[in-house]
Amino acid sequence: MIGNLHVGLAVLGAALAVGLIGMKASEAVGRNPGAATPILVQSILSIAFAEAIVFYALFLVQ
């Protein structure tokens, strides 16, 4: 029961993180369109790390 709560909170945190990363990345590209490629690379890496939290929660709880 408590493991489900941990996984749910991890998923909620990852979803919020992905949303914030996307929002700030699009804002940064809007401010400096010439830096779109480095911003894209960093945002993809950040999203991957944020979603890895969910997998850690899944594997550590079970």
Buried (B, 14 or more C-beta within 10 A) or exposed (E): EEEEEEBEEBBEBBEEBBEEBEEEBEEBBEEEEEEEEEBEEBBEEBBEEBBEBBEEBBEEEE
